[in-house]
Amino acid sequence: MILLLFVLYIRLCYSDNMYMIFFLKEVIPLRYYELFFAFFMGFFLYALVEIAGRGYTHWTMCLTGGMILAVLYTISRRSAMPLIRYCFTGSLLITAVELPVGIFDNLIMHWEVWDYSDLPFNFLGQICLFFSLYWFLLCIPAYFLCRRIAGIFQNPSRLSPDTSST
């Protein structure tokens, strides 16, 4: 489901080998490989965060983490957005995606990936205020990671070794 939404998002934005992301009042040209790179970074890094935090992860969380980082990457391409606003937007985005993924994974499929029902201010045990604050904090390193990814793709010479000093 998450992968399907991500592919649909990419497909709707496709135009002449560039992805035009219509987001936050401006058109941002992105190459498809930038989005896929951000997706795979989110896929693996979020899996590592979950494994480090609770000892295991679920494949749907990897897909969700990838999709979220790809969307956060498109947001970070707008340089005028300050860190606090980026983190607030990211927290809302992650919480908004966490709800339907949680309903599908936990309530429909009964995979029991997570359960927030014992935490205060939860909704259906799938989202809660505490984890929304956690997502806010997790968006801080994501902000700098997305900036770094953008810097690499804007200046590909950073990837090659410096041979001019010989």
C-alpha positions as a LaTeX table, in Angstrom:
\begin{tabular}{lrrr}
\hline
Residue & $x$ (\AA) & $y$ (\AA) & $z$ (\AA) \\
\hline
Met1 & 0.00 & 0.00 & 0.00 \\
Ile2 & 2.77 & 2.45 & 0.97 \\
Leu3 & 4.87 & 1.50 & $-2.04$ \\
Leu4 & 1.83 & 1.94 & $-4.28$ \\
Leu5 & 1.20 & 5.43 & $-2.90$ \\
Phe6 & 4.86 & 6.35 & $-3.35$ \\
Val7 & 4.88 & 5.10 & $-6.97$ \\
Leu8 & 1.65 & 7.00 & $-7.64$ \\
Tyr9 & 3.19 & 10.14 & $-6.13$ \\
Ile10 & 6.26 & 9.75 & $-8.38$ \\
Arg11 & 4.13 & 8.95 & $-11.44$ \\
Leu12 & 1.91 & 12.00 & $-11.01$ \\
Cys13 & 4.95 & 14.28 & $-10.83$ \\
Tyr14 & 6.80 & 12.82 & $-13.85$ \\
Ser15 & 7.73 & 15.19 & $-16.67$ \\
Asp16 & 10.59 & 14.81 & $-19.22$ \\
Asn17 & 12.96 & 12.67 & $-17.11$ \\
Met18 & 12.57 & 15.12 & $-14.25$ \\
Tyr19 & 10.16 & 14.98 & $-11.38$ \\
Met20 & 8.44 & 18.27 & $-10.83$ \\
Ile21 & 7.35 & 18.43 & $-7.23$ \\
Phe22 & 4.54 & 20.91 & $-6.82$ \\
Phe23 & 4.96 & 21.67 & $-3.16$ \\
Leu24 & 4.83 & 24.74 & $-0.94$ \\
Lys25 & 4.15 & 27.42 & $-3.58$ \\
Glu26 & 7.00 & 26.57 & $-5.95$ \\
Val27 & 7.99 & 24.02 & $-8.56$ \\
Ile28 & 11.13 & 22.11 & $-7.63$ \\
Pro29 & 12.81 & 20.01 & $-10.34$ \\
Leu30 & 14.05 & 16.70 & $-8.94$ \\
Arg31 & 15.63 & 13.84 & $-10.81$ \\
Tyr32 & 14.06 & 10.46 & $-10.19$ \\
Tyr33 & 17.29 & 9.00 & $-8.88$ \\
Glu34 & 17.41 & 11.67 & $-6.15$ \\
Leu35 & 14.03 & 10.53 & $-4.87$ \\
Phe36 & 14.98 & 6.87 & $-5.06$ \\
Phe37 & 18.27 & 7.56 & $-3.27$ \\
Ala38 & 16.38 & 9.40 & $-0.51$ \\
Phe39 & 13.84 & 6.55 & $-0.40$ \\
Phe40 & 16.51 & 3.89 & 0.10 \\
Met41 & 18.33 & 6.01 & 2.69 \\
Gly42 & 15.08 & 6.32 & 4.65 \\
Phe43 & 14.34 & 2.62 & 4.12 \\
Phe44 & 17.62 & 1.47 & 5.67 \\
Leu45 & 18.19 & 4.22 & 8.22 \\
Tyr46 & 14.72 & 3.94 & 9.74 \\
Ala47 & 15.15 & 0.17 & 9.94 \\
Leu48 & 18.40 & 0.75 & 11.85 \\
Val49 & 16.67 & 3.22 & 14.20 \\
Glu50 & 13.93 & 0.69 & 14.97 \\
Ile51 & 16.36 & $-2.20$ & 15.43 \\
Ala52 & 18.53 & $-0.08$ & 17.73 \\
Gly53 & 15.50 & 1.13 & 19.69 \\
Arg54 & 13.40 & $-2.00$ & 20.10 \\
Gly55 & 15.44 & $-4.86$ & 18.66 \\
Tyr56 & 13.39 & $-5.57$ & 15.54 \\
Thr57 & 11.49 & $-3.94$ & 12.70 \\
His58 & 8.81 & $-4.83$ & 10.17 \\
Trp59 & 9.10 & $-4.57$ & 6.40 \\
Thr60 & 6.20 & $-2.11$ & 6.24 \\
Met61 & 8.11 & 0.23 & 8.54 \\
Cys62 & 11.06 & 0.13 & 6.16 \\
Leu63 & 8.82 & 1.09 & 3.23 \\
Thr64 & 7.16 & 3.80 & 5.29 \\
Gly65 & 10.51 & 5.19 & 6.42 \\
Gly66 & 11.68 & 5.31 & 2.81 \\
Met67 & 8.58 & 7.06 & 1.58 \\
Ile68 & 8.71 & 9.58 & 4.41 \\
Leu69 & 12.36 & 10.48 & 3.80 \\
Ala70 & 11.69 & 10.89 & 0.06 \\
Val71 & 8.87 & 13.33 & 0.82 \\
Leu72 & 10.96 & 15.10 & 3.47 \\
Tyr73 & 13.71 & 15.39 & 0.87 \\
Thr74 & 11.34 & 17.23 & $-1.48$ \\
Ile75 & 10.41 & 19.54 & 1.39 \\
Ser76 & 14.06 & 20.21 & 2.25 \\
Arg77 & 14.74 & 21.39 & $-1.29$ \\
Arg78 & 12.87 & 24.53 & $-0.33$ \\
Ser79 & 15.73 & 26.39 & 1.30 \\
Ala80 & 13.57 & 29.07 & 2.91 \\
Met81 & 12.01 & 26.66 & 5.41 \\
Pro82 & 13.57 & 26.99 & 8.87 \\
Leu83 & 14.47 & 23.90 & 10.88 \\
Ile84 & 11.64 & 24.25 & 13.42 \\
Arg85 & 9.00 & 24.57 & 10.71 \\
Tyr86 & 10.54 & 21.64 & 8.82 \\
Cys87 & 10.42 & 19.47 & 11.95 \\
Phe88 & 6.83 & 20.47 & 12.68 \\
Thr89 & 5.80 & 19.71 & 9.09 \\
Gly90 & 7.71 & 16.42 & 9.18 \\
Ser91 & 6.09 & 15.41 & 12.46 \\
Leu92 & 2.62 & 16.09 & 11.07 \\
Leu93 & 3.47 & 14.22 & 7.88 \\
Ile94 & 4.84 & 11.18 & 9.70 \\
Thr95 & 1.87 & 11.09 & 12.08 \\
Ala96 & $-0.55$ & 11.42 & 9.15 \\
Val97 & 1.12 & 8.50 & 7.35 \\
Glu98 & 1.46 & 6.46 & 10.54 \\
Leu99 & $-2.31$ & 6.36 & 11.05 \\
Pro100 & $-3.37$ & 4.58 & 7.82 \\
Val101 & $-0.30$ & 2.33 & 7.92 \\
Gly102 & $-1.13$ & 1.43 & 11.52 \\
Ile103 & $-4.78$ & 0.80 & 10.72 \\
Phe104 & $-3.76$ & $-1.50$ & 7.85 \\
Asp105 & $-0.89$ & $-3.28$ & 9.63 \\
Asn106 & $-2.34$ & $-3.58$ & 13.11 \\
Leu107 & $-6.11$ & $-3.41$ & 12.91 \\
Ile108 & $-6.84$ & $-5.00$ & 9.54 \\
Met109 & $-3.94$ & $-7.43$ & 9.06 \\
His110 & $-3.37$ & $-8.05$ & 12.83 \\
Trp111 & 0.42 & $-8.00$ & 12.38 \\
Glu112 & 0.81 & $-6.19$ & 15.72 \\
Val113 & 3.70 & $-4.04$ & 14.52 \\
Trp114 & 3.07 & $-1.45$ & 17.28 \\
Asp115 & 0.43 & $-0.53$ & 19.82 \\
Tyr116 & 0.21 & 2.88 & 21.47 \\
Ser117 & $-3.02$ & 2.13 & 23.32 \\
Asp118 & $-1.27$ & 2.22 & 26.70 \\
Leu119 & 0.14 & 5.72 & 26.03 \\
Pro120 & $-1.86$ & 8.88 & 26.79 \\
Phe121 & $-3.41$ & 10.93 & 24.00 \\
Asn122 & $-3.52$ & 8.05 & 21.51 \\
Phe123 & $-5.97$ & 7.51 & 18.68 \\
Leu124 & $-6.99$ & 3.89 & 18.09 \\
Gly125 & $-3.61$ & 2.88 & 19.54 \\
Gln126 & $-1.98$ & 3.80 & 16.21 \\
Ile127 & $-0.81$ & 7.39 & 16.76 \\
Cys128 & $-0.10$ & 9.34 & 19.94 \\
Leu129 & 1.25 & 12.67 & 21.08 \\
Phe130 & 4.45 & 11.19 & 22.55 \\
Phe131 & 5.53 & 9.65 & 19.24 \\
Ser132 & 4.55 & 12.80 & 17.34 \\
Leu133 & 7.07 & 14.62 & 19.53 \\
Tyr134 & 9.58 & 11.84 & 18.85 \\
Trp135 & 9.02 & 12.28 & 15.10 \\
Phe136 & 9.64 & 16.01 & 15.57 \\
Leu137 & 13.04 & 15.25 & 17.11 \\
Leu138 & 13.84 & 12.61 & 14.49 \\
Cys139 & 13.26 & 15.23 & 11.79 \\
Ile140 & 16.28 & 17.21 & 13.04 \\
Pro141 & 18.88 & 14.71 & 11.71 \\
Ala142 & 16.61 & 14.05 & 8.70 \\
Tyr143 & 16.78 & 17.77 & 7.87 \\
Phe144 & 20.57 & 17.73 & 7.76 \\
Leu145 & 20.65 & 14.39 & 5.93 \\
Cys146 & 18.33 & 15.76 & 3.23 \\
Arg147 & 20.45 & 18.88 & 2.92 \\
Arg148 & 23.53 & 16.69 & 2.50 \\
Ile149 & 21.84 & 14.55 & $-0.16$ \\
Ala150 & 20.78 & 17.69 & $-2.04$ \\
Gly151 & 24.34 & 19.01 & $-1.83$ \\
Ile152 & 25.72 & 15.82 & $-3.31$ \\
Phe153 & 23.30 & 15.86 & $-6.23$ \\
Gln154 & 23.76 & 19.56 & $-6.89$ \\
Asn155 & 27.55 & 19.16 & $-6.97$ \\
Pro156 & 28.37 & 15.62 & $-8.20$ \\
Ser157 & 32.11 & 16.39 & $-8.14$ \\
Arg158 & 31.96 & 15.88 & $-4.37$ \\
Leu159 & 31.65 & 12.17 & $-5.00$ \\
Ser160 & 34.82 & 11.88 & $-7.08$ \\
Pro161 & 38.30 & 12.07 & $-5.56$ \\
Asp162 & 40.17 & 15.34 & $-5.84$ \\
Thr163 & 42.90 & 14.91 & $-8.49$ \\
Ser164 & 43.68 & 18.59 & $-8.95$ \\
Ser165 & 46.23 & 18.69 & $-6.11$ \\
Thr166 & 48.78 & 16.46 & $-7.91$ \\
\hline
\end{tabular}
